[in-house]
Amino acid sequence: MTTDLFPTPPTAPRSSLDATRNPLLALPSARALTDLPPASRAALRALLLDLKRESNGRAQKAWATHKAPMAAYWKAVAVYAGHTARLLK
């Protein structure tokens, strides 16, 4: 599924589709984020990038201490924070 935010030609392989690389693009509310004022988008994007960095660090620490479920949790938080931050570019 593609969105009009970042159109991709229909002949592209599935792995090249924008909604495959960032599943948040398929959500109806994704456009609302792009409609925010630039200052609000920048502040929210900075927060999400900080969350991504912090979550990646927690994931690495959890993995190093053999806490795989927590490592997976924090890695997922980091991925979705990154996906959301990319919507705000």
Secondary structure, DSSP 8 states (H G I E B T S, - for coil): ---SSS---TTS-GGG-HHHH-GGGGSTTHHHHHTS-HHHHHHHHHHHHHHHHHHHHHHHHHHHTT-HHHHHHHHHHHHHHHHHHHHT-
